[in-house]
Amino acid sequence: MPHTRPEQGAIGIGCSLITLDQPVKFDGDDSEVKVMICFSAVDSESHMDILKMIVEFVERGLIDDIAKATTYEELLEVIKEK
């Protein structure tokens, strides 16, 4: 997971989720990526809740449903529903 230290420019805690119409593959991995989640943390602890949320999405099997969401409202429905 690419990352950098908070002191390298993070000015706040944030999260962004991107769904891709066309999956991509990264060098050295044959998995197709349909959902990308980025986050920003200002210290070494504040990102833990975001990481827990990402793990929960994976454990609950939500990634494919998240990838299919086309609106913010649909995304919220998927996250809250299951």
mmCIF file as gemmi writes it, N, C-alpha and C atoms, coordinates in Angstrom:
data_model
loop_
_atom_site.group_PDB
_atom_site.id
_atom_site.type_symbol
_atom_site.label_atom_id
_atom_site.label_alt_id
_atom_site.label_comp_id
_atom_site.label_asym_id
_atom_site.label_entity_id
_atom_site.label_seq_id
_atom_site.pdbx_PDB_ins_code
_atom_site.Cartn_x
_atom_site.Cartn_y
_atom_site.Cartn_z
_atom_site.occupancy
_atom_site.B_iso_or_equiv
_atom_site.pdbx_formal_charge
_atom_site.auth_seq_id
_atom_site.auth_asym_id
_atom_site.pdbx_PDB_model_num
ATOM 1 N N . MET Axp A 1 ? 0.842 -1.163 0 1 0 ? 1 A 1
ATOM 2 C CA . MET Axp A 1 ? 0 0 0 1 0 ? 1 A 1
ATOM 3 C C . MET Axp A 1 ? 0.893 1.235 0 1 0 ? 1 A 1
ATOM 4 N N . PRO Axp A 2 ? 0.871 2.004 -1.065 1 0 ? 2 A 1
ATOM 5 C CA . PRO Axp A 2 ? 1.69 3.224 -1.114 1 0 ? 2 A 1
ATOM 6 C C . PRO Axp A 2 ? 1.257 4.2 -0.026 1 0 ? 2 A 1
ATOM 7 N N . HIS Axp A 3 ? 2.224 4.835 0.58 1 0 ? 3 A 1
ATOM 8 C CA . HIS Axp A 3 ? 1.9 5.806 1.609 1 0 ? 3 A 1
ATOM 9 C C . HIS Axp A 3 ? 3.094 6.726 1.85 1 0 ? 3 A 1
ATOM 10 N N . THR Axp A 4 ? 2.852 7.754 2.638 1 0 ? 4 A 1
ATOM 11 C CA . THR Axp A 4 ? 3.914 8.66 3.032 1 0 ? 4 A 1
ATOM 12 C C . THR Axp A 4 ? 3.663 9.083 4.473 1 0 ? 4 A 1
ATOM 13 N N . ARG Axp A 5 ? 4.59 9.728 5.079 1 0 ? 5 A 1
ATOM 14 C CA . ARG Axp A 5 ? 4.462 10.185 6.454 1 0 ? 5 A 1
ATOM 15 C C . ARG Axp A 5 ? 3.546 11.41 6.517 1 0 ? 5 A 1
ATOM 16 N N . PRO Axp A 6 ? 2.775 11.561 7.592 1 0 ? 6 A 1
ATOM 17 C CA . PRO Axp A 6 ? 1.886 12.715 7.721 1 0 ? 6 A 1
ATOM 18 C C . PRO Axp A 6 ? 2.618 14.047 7.615 1 0 ? 6 A 1
ATOM 19 N N . GLU Axp A 7 ? 3.821 14.106 8.126 1 0 ? 7 A 1
ATOM 20 C CA . GLU Axp A 7 ? 4.575 15.361 8.082 1 0 ? 7 A 1
ATOM 21 C C . GLU Axp A 7 ? 5.045 15.73 6.673 1 0 ? 7 A 1
ATOM 22 N N . GLN Axp A 8 ? 4.763 14.861 5.712 1 0 ? 8 A 1
ATOM 23 C CA . GLN Axp A 8 ? 5.127 15.137 4.323 1 0 ? 8 A 1
ATOM 24 C C . GLN Axp A 8 ? 4.065 15.954 3.589 1 0 ? 8 A 1
ATOM 25 N N . GLY Axp A 9 ? 3.06 16.461 4.309 1 0 ? 9 A 1
ATOM 26 C CA . GLY Axp A 9 ? 2.117 17.354 3.662 1 0 ? 9 A 1
ATOM 27 C C . GLY Axp A 9 ? 0.649 17.193 4.004 1 0 ? 9 A 1
ATOM 28 N N . ALA Axp A 10 ? 0.275 16.19 4.777 1 0 ? 10 A 1
ATOM 29 C CA . ALA Axp A 10 ? -1.132 16.044 5.14 1 0 ? 10 A 1
ATOM 30 C C . ALA Axp A 10 ? -1.542 17.203 6.037 1 0 ? 10 A 1
ATOM 31 N N . ILE Axp A 11 ? -2.652 17.852 5.687 1 0 ? 11 A 1
ATOM 32 C CA . ILE Axp A 11 ? -3.126 18.982 6.502 1 0 ? 11 A 1
ATOM 33 C C . ILE Axp A 11 ? -4.433 18.655 7.225 1 0 ? 11 A 1
ATOM 34 N N . GLY Axp A 12 ? -4.954 17.451 7.001 1 0 ? 12 A 1
ATOM 35 C CA . GLY Axp A 12 ? -6.177 17.054 7.675 1 0 ? 12 A 1
ATOM 36 C C . GLY Axp A 12 ? -6.46 15.586 7.45 1 0 ? 12 A 1
ATOM 37 N N . ILE Axp A 13 ? -7.47 15.09 8.17 1 0 ? 13 A 1
ATOM 38 C CA . ILE Axp A 13 ? -7.898 13.71 8.009 1 0 ? 13 A 1
ATOM 39 C C . ILE Axp A 13 ? -8.942 13.685 6.9 1 0 ? 13 A 1
ATOM 40 N N . GLY Axp A 14 ? -8.777 12.778 5.95 1 0 ? 14 A 1
ATOM 41 C CA . GLY Axp A 14 ? -9.728 12.698 4.852 1 0 ? 14 A 1
ATOM 42 C C . GLY Axp A 14 ? -9.715 11.335 4.201 1 0 ? 14 A 1
ATOM 43 N N . CYS Axp A 15 ? -10.752 11.087 3.41 1 0 ? 15 A 1
ATOM 44 C CA . CYS Axp A 15 ? -10.875 9.817 2.72 1 0 ? 15 A 1
ATOM 45 C C . CYS Axp A 15 ? -11.553 10.051 1.386 1 0 ? 15 A 1
ATOM 46 N N . SER Axp A 16 ? -11.13 9.314 0.388 1 0 ? 16 A 1
ATOM 47 C CA . SER Axp A 16 ? -11.7 9.42 -0.946 1 0 ? 16 A 1
ATOM 48 C C . SER Axp A 16 ? -11.841 8.022 -1.516 1 0 ? 16 A 1
ATOM 49 N N . LEU Axp A 17 ? -12.968 7.745 -2.168 1 0 ? 17 A 1
ATOM 50 C CA . LEU Axp A 17 ? -13.227 6.446 -2.759 1 0 ? 17 A 1
ATOM 51 C C . LEU Axp A 17 ? -13.51 6.655 -4.24 1 0 ? 17 A 1
ATOM 52 N N . ILE Axp A 18 ? -12.824 5.9 -5.08 1 0 ? 18 A 1
ATOM 53 C CA . ILE Axp A 18 ? -12.959 6.032 -6.534 1 0 ? 18 A 1
ATOM 54 C C . ILE Axp A 18 ? -13.364 4.68 -7.103 1 0 ? 18 A 1
ATOM 55 N N . THR Axp A 19 ? -14.403 4.668 -7.938 1 0 ? 19 A 1
ATOM 56 C CA . THR Axp A 19 ? -14.758 3.447 -8.652 1 0 ? 19 A 1
ATOM 57 C C . THR Axp A 19 ? -14.376 3.623 -10.109 1 0 ? 19 A 1
ATOM 58 N N . LEU Axp A 20 ? -13.858 2.571 -10.713 1 0 ? 20 A 1
ATOM 59 C CA . LEU Axp A 20 ? -13.355 2.641 -12.081 1 0 ? 20 A 1
ATOM 60 C C . LEU Axp A 20 ? -14.283 1.899 -13.038 1 0 ? 20 A 1
ATOM 61 N N . ASP Axp A 21 ? -14.633 2.549 -14.148 1 0 ? 21 A 1
ATOM 62 C CA . ASP Axp A 21 ? -15.444 1.889 -15.172 1 0 ? 21 A 1
ATOM 63 C C . ASP Axp A 21 ? -14.676 0.722 -15.79 1 0 ? 21 A 1
ATOM 64 N N . GLN Axp A 22 ? -13.399 0.925 -16.006 1 0 ? 22 A 1
ATOM 65 C CA . GLN Axp A 22 ? -12.531 -0.099 -16.564 1 0 ? 22 A 1
ATOM 66 C C . GLN Axp A 22 ? -11.495 -0.484 -15.508 1 0 ? 22 A 1
ATOM 67 N N . PRO Axp A 23 ? -11.531 -1.731 -15.024 1 0 ? 23 A 1
ATOM 68 C CA . PRO Axp A 23 ? -10.546 -2.146 -14.013 1 0 ? 23 A 1
ATOM 69 C C . PRO Axp A 23 ? -9.114 -1.993 -14.527 1 0 ? 23 A 1
ATOM 70 N N . VAL Axp A 24 ? -8.199 -1.785 -13.609 1 0 ? 24 A 1
ATOM 71 C CA . VAL Axp A 24 ? -6.782 -1.671 -13.958 1 0 ? 24 A 1
ATOM 72 C C . VAL Axp A 24 ? -6.002 -2.762 -13.232 1 0 ? 24 A 1
ATOM 73 N N . LYS Axp A 25 ? -4.827 -3.068 -13.761 1 0 ? 25 A 1
ATOM 74 C CA . LYS Axp A 25 ? -3.903 -4.004 -13.116 1 0 ? 25 A 1
ATOM 75 C C . LYS Axp A 25 ? -2.607 -3.256 -12.853 1 0 ? 25 A 1
ATOM 76 N N . PHE Axp A 26 ? -1.997 -3.546 -11.733 1 0 ? 26 A 1
ATOM 77 C CA . PHE Axp A 26 ? -0.719 -2.937 -11.397 1 0 ? 26 A 1
ATOM 78 C C . PHE Axp A 26 ? 0.396 -3.936 -11.657 1 0 ? 26 A 1
ATOM 79 N N . ASP Axp A 27 ? 1.58 -3.432 -11.955 1 0 ? 27 A 1
ATOM 80 C CA . ASP Axp A 27 ? 2.731 -4.287 -12.233 1 0 ? 27 A 1
ATOM 81 C C . ASP Axp A 27 ? 2.941 -5.294 -11.113 1 0 ? 27 A 1
ATOM 82 N N . GLY Axp A 28 ? 3.153 -6.549 -11.497 1 0 ? 28 A 1
ATOM 83 C CA . GLY Axp A 28 ? 3.448 -7.589 -10.53 1 0 ? 28 A 1
ATOM 84 C C . GLY Axp A 28 ? 2.227 -8.198 -9.868 1 0 ? 28 A 1
ATOM 85 N N . ASP Axp A 29 ? 1.023 -7.806 -10.299 1 0 ? 29 A 1
ATOM 86 C CA . ASP Axp A 29 ? -0.202 -8.332 -9.688 1 0 ? 29 A 1
ATOM 87 C C . ASP Axp A 29 ? -1.242 -8.511 -10.781 1 0 ? 29 A 1
ATOM 88 N N . ASP Axp A 30 ? -1.816 -9.701 -10.874 1 0 ? 30 A 1
ATOM 89 C CA . ASP Axp A 30 ? -2.815 -9.975 -11.906 1 0 ? 30 A 1
ATOM 90 C C . ASP Axp A 30 ? -4.234 -9.6 -11.496 1 0 ? 30 A 1
ATOM 91 N N . SER Axp A 31 ? -4.408 -9.144 -10.258 1 0 ? 31 A 1
ATOM 92 C CA . SER Axp A 31 ? -5.739 -8.765 -9.783 1 0 ? 31 A 1
ATOM 93 C C . SER Axp A 31 ? -6.221 -7.512 -10.495 1 0 ? 31 A 1
ATOM 94 N N . GLU Axp A 32 ? -7.524 -7.497 -10.808 1 0 ? 32 A 1
ATOM 95 C CA . GLU Axp A 32 ? -8.116 -6.3 -11.402 1 0 ? 32 A 1
ATOM 96 C C . GLU Axp A 32 ? -8.63 -5.4 -10.288 1 0 ? 32 A 1
ATOM 97 N N . VAL Axp A 33 ? -8.255 -4.136 -10.335 1 0 ? 33 A 1
ATOM 98 C CA . VAL Axp A 33 ? -8.665 -3.159 -9.33 1 0 ? 33 A 1
ATOM 99 C C . VAL Axp A 33 ? -9.844 -2.373 -9.875 1 0 ? 33 A 1
ATOM 100 N N . LYS Axp A 34 ? -10.974 -2.416 -9.135 1 0 ? 34 A 1
ATOM 101 C CA . LYS Axp A 34 ? -12.18 -1.692 -9.528 1 0 ? 34 A 1
ATOM 102 C C . LYS Axp A 34 ? -12.481 -0.544 -8.583 1 0 ? 34 A 1
ATOM 103 N N . VAL Axp A 35 ? -11.932 -0.624 -7.376 1 0 ? 35 A 1
ATOM 104 C CA . VAL Axp A 35 ? -12.185 0.385 -6.353 1 0 ? 35 A 1
ATOM 105 C C . VAL Axp A 35 ? -10.846 0.821 -5.765 1 0 ? 35 A 1
ATOM 106 N N . MET Axp A 36 ? -10.655 2.128 -5.664 1 0 ? 36 A 1
ATOM 107 C CA . MET Axp A 36 ? -9.449 2.664 -5.033 1 0 ? 36 A 1
ATOM 108 C C . MET Axp A 36 ? -9.885 3.547 -3.87 1 0 ? 36 A 1
ATOM 109 N N . ILE Axp A 37 ? -9.247 3.355 -2.728 1 0 ? 37 A 1
ATOM 110 C CA . ILE Axp A 37 ? -9.548 4.156 -1.555 1 0 ? 37 A 1
ATOM 111 C C . ILE Axp A 37 ? -8.269 4.857 -1.13 1 0 ? 37 A 1
ATOM 112 N N . CYS Axp A 38 ? -8.342 6.167 -1.04 1 0 ? 38 A 1
ATOM 113 C CA . CYS Axp A 38 ? -7.194 6.98 -0.626 1 0 ? 38 A 1
ATOM 114 C C . CYS Axp A 38 ? -7.553 7.671 0.678 1 0 ? 38 A 1
ATOM 115 N N . PHE Axp A 39 ? -6.568 7.891 1.514 1 0 ? 39 A 1
ATOM 116 C CA . PHE Axp A 39 ? -6.862 8.614 2.742 1 0 ? 39 A 1
ATOM 117 C C . PHE Axp A 39 ? -5.668 9.444 3.173 1 0 ? 39 A 1
ATOM 118 N N . SER Axp A 40 ? -5.963 10.412 4.019 1 0 ? 40 A 1
ATOM 119 C CA . SER Axp A 40 ? -4.962 11.321 4.54 1 0 ? 40 A 1
ATOM 120 C C . SER Axp A 40 ? -5.06 11.324 6.058 1 0 ? 40 A 1
ATOM 121 N N . ALA Axp A 41 ? -3.931 11.307 6.722 1 0 ? 41 A 1
ATOM 122 C CA . ALA Axp A 41 ? -3.9 11.341 8.183 1 0 ? 41 A 1
ATOM 123 C C . ALA Axp A 41 ? -2.811 12.304 8.64 1 0 ? 41 A 1
ATOM 124 N N . VAL Axp A 42 ? -3.08 12.977 9.729 1 0 ? 42 A 1
ATOM 125 C CA . VAL Axp A 42 ? -2.139 13.979 10.22 1 0 ? 42 A 1
ATOM 126 C C . VAL Axp A 42 ? -1.165 13.432 11.261 1 0 ? 42 A 1
ATOM 127 N N . ASP Axp A 43 ? -1.386 12.182 11.689 1 0 ? 43 A 1
ATOM 128 C CA . ASP Axp A 43 ? -0.473 11.566 12.646 1 0 ? 43 A 1
ATOM 129 C C . ASP Axp A 43 ? -0.495 10.052 12.441 1 0 ? 43 A 1
ATOM 130 N N . SER Axp A 44 ? 0.275 9.341 13.235 1 0 ? 44 A 1
ATOM 131 C CA . SER Axp A 44 ? 0.395 7.899 13.024 1 0 ? 44 A 1
ATOM 132 C C . SER Axp A 44 ? -0.757 7.097 13.621 1 0 ? 44 A 1
ATOM 133 N N . GLU Axp A 45 ? -1.721 7.747 14.265 1 0 ? 45 A 1
ATOM 134 C CA . GLU Axp A 45 ? -2.848 7.044 14.883 1 0 ? 45 A 1
ATOM 135 C C . GLU Axp A 45 ? -4.183 7.32 14.202 1 0 ? 45 A 1
ATOM 136 N N . SER Axp A 46 ? -4.381 8.507 13.682 1 0 ? 46 A 1
ATOM 137 C CA . SER Axp A 46 ? -5.699 8.914 13.19 1 0 ? 46 A 1
ATOM 138 C C . SER Axp A 46 ? -6.164 8.111 11.98 1 0 ? 46 A 1
ATOM 139 N N . HIS Axp A 47 ? -5.282 7.46 11.279 1 0 ? 47 A 1
ATOM 140 C CA . HIS Axp A 47 ? -5.675 6.689 10.107 1 0 ? 47 A 1
ATOM 141 C C . HIS Axp A 47 ? -6.211 5.299 10.446 1 0 ? 47 A 1
ATOM 142 N N . MET Axp A 48 ? -6.085 4.879 11.682 1 0 ? 48 A 1
ATOM 143 C CA . MET Axp A 48 ? -6.486 3.522 12.06 1 0 ? 48 A 1
ATOM 144 C C . MET Axp A 48 ? -7.98 3.27 11.836 1 0 ? 48 A 1
ATOM 145 N N . ASP Axp A 49 ? -8.828 4.253 12.117 1 0 ? 49 A 1
ATOM 146 C CA . ASP Axp A 49 ? -10.265 4.076 11.89 1 0 ? 49 A 1
ATOM 147 C C . ASP Axp A 49 ? -10.566 3.906 10.406 1 0 ? 49 A 1
ATOM 148 N N . ILE Axp A 50 ? -9.849 4.625 9.554 1 0 ? 50 A 1
ATOM 149 C CA . ILE Axp A 50 ? -10.05 4.495 8.113 1 0 ? 50 A 1
ATOM 150 C C . ILE Axp A 50 ? -9.602 3.108 7.655 1 0 ? 50 A 1
ATOM 151 N N . LEU Axp A 51 ? -8.476 2.637 8.144 1 0 ? 51 A 1
ATOM 152 C CA . LEU Axp A 51 ? -8.011 1.293 7.787 1 0 ? 51 A 1
ATOM 153 C C . LEU Axp A 51 ? -9.005 0.225 8.244 1 0 ? 51 A 1
ATOM 154 N N . LYS Axp A 52 ? -9.556 0.383 9.423 1 0 ? 52 A 1
ATOM 155 C CA . LYS Axp A 52 ? -10.564 -0.559 9.921 1 0 ? 52 A 1
ATOM 156 C C . LYS Axp A 52 ? -11.784 -0.568 9.013 1 0 ? 52 A 1
ATOM 157 N N . MET Axp A 53 ? -12.203 0.612 8.542 1 0 ? 53 A 1
ATOM 158 C CA . MET Axp A 53 ? -13.345 0.718 7.648 1 0 ? 53 A 1
ATOM 159 C C . MET Axp A 53 ? -13.065 -0.02 6.339 1 0 ? 53 A 1
ATOM 160 N N . ILE Axp A 54 ? -11.873 0.145 5.786 1 0 ? 54 A 1
ATOM 161 C CA . ILE Axp A 54 ? -11.503 -0.523 4.54 1 0 ? 54 A 1
ATOM 162 C C . ILE Axp A 54 ? -11.517 -2.042 4.729 1 0 ? 54 A 1
ATOM 163 N N . VAL Axp A 55 ? -10.948 -2.518 5.82 1 0 ? 55 A 1
ATOM 164 C CA . VAL Axp A 55 ? -10.939 -3.957 6.115 1 0 ? 55 A 1
ATOM 165 C C . VAL Axp A 55 ? -12.364 -4.468 6.247 1 0 ? 55 A 1
ATOM 166 N N . GLU Axp A 56 ? -13.226 -3.702 6.885 1 0 ? 56 A 1
ATOM 167 C CA . GLU Axp A 56 ? -14.623 -4.107 7.046 1 0 ? 56 A 1
ATOM 168 C C . GLU Axp A 56 ? -15.311 -4.231 5.677 1 0 ? 56 A 1
ATOM 169 N N . PHE Axp A 57 ? -15.06 -3.3 4.771 1 0 ? 57 A 1
ATOM 170 C CA . PHE Axp A 57 ? -15.638 -3.387 3.42 1 0 ? 57 A 1
ATOM 171 C C . PHE Axp A 57 ? -15.235 -4.704 2.755 1 0 ? 57 A 1
ATOM 172 N N . VAL Axp A 58 ? -13.961 -5.051 2.878 1 0 ? 58 A 1
ATOM 173 C CA . VAL Axp A 58 ? -13.458 -6.279 2.257 1 0 ? 58 A 1
ATOM 174 C C . VAL Axp A 58 ? -14.06 -7.501 2.941 1 0 ? 58 A 1
ATOM 175 N N . GLU Axp A 59 ? -14.034 -7.524 4.26 1 0 ? 59 A 1
ATOM 176 C CA . GLU Axp A 59 ? -14.547 -8.679 5.002 1 0 ? 59 A 1
ATOM 177 C C . GLU Axp A 59 ? -16.04 -8.898 4.764 1 0 ? 59 A 1
ATOM 178 N N . ARG Axp A 60 ? -16.793 -7.83 4.586 1 0 ? 60 A 1
ATOM 179 C CA . ARG Axp A 60 ? -18.237 -7.93 4.348 1 0 ? 60 A 1
ATOM 180 C C . ARG Axp A 60 ? -18.563 -8.217 2.884 1 0 ? 60 A 1
ATOM 181 N N . GLY Axp A 61 ? -17.533 -8.315 2.044 1 0 ? 61 A 1
ATOM 182 C CA . GLY Axp A 61 ? -17.732 -8.617 0.632 1 0 ? 61 A 1
ATOM 183 C C . GLY Axp A 61 ? -18.386 -7.491 -0.144 1 0 ? 61 A 1
ATOM 184 N N . LEU Axp A 62 ? -18.088 -6.252 0.223 1 0 ? 62 A 1
ATOM 185 C CA . LEU Axp A 62 ? -18.753 -5.097 -0.381 1 0 ? 62 A 1
ATOM 186 C C . LEU Axp A 62 ? -18.051 -4.522 -1.603 1 0 ? 62 A 1
ATOM 187 N N . ILE Axp A 63 ? -16.843 -4.938 -1.881 1 0 ? 63 A 1
ATOM 188 C CA . ILE Axp A 63 ? -16.065 -4.276 -2.934 1 0 ? 63 A 1
ATOM 189 C C . ILE Axp A 63 ? -16.773 -4.335 -4.286 1 0 ? 63 A 1
ATOM 190 N N . ASP Axp A 64 ? -17.29 -5.491 -4.683 1 0 ? 64 A 1
ATOM 191 C CA . ASP Axp A 64 ? -17.985 -5.575 -5.975 1 0 ? 64 A 1
ATOM 192 C C . ASP Axp A 64 ? -19.219 -4.694 -6.003 1 0 ? 64 A 1
ATOM 193 N N . ASP Axp A 65 ? -19.979 -4.669 -4.901 1 0 ? 65 A 1
ATOM 194 C CA . ASP Axp A 65 ? -21.168 -3.813 -4.846 1 0 ? 65 A 1
ATOM 195 C C . ASP Axp A 65 ? -20.785 -2.336 -4.838 1 0 ? 65 A 1
ATOM 196 N N . ILE Axp A 66 ? -19.719 -2 -4.154 1 0 ? 66 A 1
ATOM 197 C CA . ILE Axp A 66 ? -19.236 -0.617 -4.164 1 0 ? 66 A 1
ATOM 198 C C . ILE Axp A 66 ? -18.84 -0.226 -5.584 1 0 ? 66 A 1
ATOM 199 N N . ALA Axp A 67 ? -18.166 -1.131 -6.296 1 0 ? 67 A 1
ATOM 200 C CA . ALA Axp A 67 ? -17.726 -0.856 -7.667 1 0 ? 67 A 1
ATOM 201 C C . ALA Axp A 67 ? -18.912 -0.607 -8.596 1 0 ? 67 A 1
ATOM 202 N N . LYS Axp A 68 ? -20.051 -1.219 -8.318 1 0 ? 68 A 1
ATOM 203 C CA . LYS Axp A 68 ? -21.24 -1.072 -9.171 1 0 ? 68 A 1
ATOM 204 C C . LYS Axp A 68 ? -22.037 0.194 -8.877 1 0 ? 68 A 1
ATOM 205 N N . ALA Axp A 69 ? -21.819 0.808 -7.73 1 0 ? 69 A 1
ATOM 206 C CA . ALA Axp A 69 ? -22.559 2.014 -7.369 1 0 ? 69 A 1
ATOM 207 C C . ALA Axp A 69 ? -22.223 3.139 -8.34 1 0 ? 69 A 1
ATOM 208 N N . THR Axp A 70 ? -23.253 3.831 -8.808 1 0 ? 70 A 1
ATOM 209 C CA . THR Axp A 70 ? -23.021 4.917 -9.771 1 0 ? 70 A 1
ATOM 210 C C . THR Axp A 70 ? -23.308 6.295 -9.188 1 0 ? 70 A 1
ATOM 211 N N . THR Axp A 71 ? -23.887 6.334 -7.983 1 0 ? 71 A 1
ATOM 212 C CA . THR Axp A 71 ? -24.146 7.618 -7.324 1 0 ? 71 A 1
ATOM 213 C C . THR Axp A 71 ? -23.714 7.523 -5.868 1 0 ? 71 A 1
ATOM 214 N N . TYR Axp A 72 ? -23.567 8.659 -5.262 1 0 ? 72 A 1
ATOM 215 C CA . TYR Axp A 72 ? -23.216 8.723 -3.84 1 0 ? 72 A 1
ATOM 216 C C . TYR Axp A 72 ? -24.29 8.04 -3.005 1 0 ? 72 A 1
ATOM 217 N N . GLU Axp A 73 ? -25.541 8.248 -3.368 1 0 ? 73 A 1
ATOM 218 C CA . GLU Axp A 73 ? -26.657 7.647 -2.641 1 0 ? 73 A 1
ATOM 219 C C . GLU Axp A 73 ? -26.604 6.118 -2.718 1 0 ? 73 A 1
ATOM 220 N N . GLU Axp A 74 ? -26.29 5.581 -3.896 1 0 ? 74 A 1
ATOM 221 C CA . GLU Axp A 74 ? -26.159 4.122 -4.05 1 0 ? 74 A 1
ATOM 222 C C . GLU Axp A 74 ? -25.018 3.593 -3.19 1 0 ? 74 A 1
ATOM 223 N N . LEU Axp A 75 ? -23.922 4.318 -3.164 1 0 ? 75 A 1
ATOM 224 C CA . LEU Axp A 75 ? -22.777 3.915 -2.348 1 0 ? 75 A 1
ATOM 225 C C . LEU Axp A 75 ? -23.164 3.846 -0.877 1 0 ? 75 A 1
ATOM 226 N N . LEU Axp A 76 ? -23.848 4.872 -0.39 1 0 ? 76 A 1
ATOM 227 C CA . LEU Axp A 76 ? -24.276 4.875 1.006 1 0 ? 76 A 1
ATOM 228 C C . LEU Axp A 76 ? -25.212 3.709 1.298 1 0 ? 76 A 1
ATOM 229 N N . GLU Axp A 77 ? -26.084 3.395 0.35 1 0 ? 77 A 1
ATOM 230 C CA . GLU Axp A 77 ? -27.007 2.287 0.526 1 0 ? 77 A 1
ATOM 231 C C . GLU Axp A 77 ? -26.255 0.955 0.661 1 0 ? 77 A 1
ATOM 232 N N . VAL Axp A 78 ? -25.252 0.761 -0.174 1 0 ? 78 A 1
ATOM 233 C CA . VAL Axp A 78 ? -24.451 -0.465 -0.116 1 0 ? 78 A 1
ATOM 234 C C . VAL Axp A 78 ? -23.74 -0.576 1.218 1 0 ? 78 A 1
ATOM 235 N N . ILE Axp A 79 ? -23.138 0.495 1.655 1 0 ? 79 A 1
ATOM 236 C CA . ILE Axp A 79 ? -22.357 0.486 2.898 1 0 ? 79 A 1
ATOM 237 C C . ILE Axp A 79 ? -23.256 0.248 4.109 1 0 ? 79 A 1
ATOM 238 N N . LYS Axp A 80 ? -24.421 0.856 4.124 1 0 ? 80 A 1
ATOM 239 C CA . LYS Axp A 80 ? -25.323 0.723 5.273 1 0 ? 80 A 1
ATOM 240 C C . LYS Axp A 80 ? -26.13 -0.558 5.264 1 0 ? 80 A 1
ATOM 241 N N . GLU Axp A 81 ? -26.417 -1.085 4.069 1 0 ? 81 A 1
ATOM 242 C CA . GLU Axp A 81 ? -27.327 -2.204 3.897 1 0 ? 81 A 1
ATOM 243 C C . GLU Axp A 81 ? -26.813 -3.522 4.448 1 0 ? 81 A 1
ATOM 244 N N . LYS Axp A 82 ? -25.608 -3.856 4.141 1 0 ? 82 A 1
ATOM 245 C CA . LYS Axp A 82 ? -25.11 -5.207 4.448 1 0 ? 82 A 1
ATOM 246 C C . LYS Axp A 82 ? -24.349 -5.255 5.743 1 0 ? 82 A 1
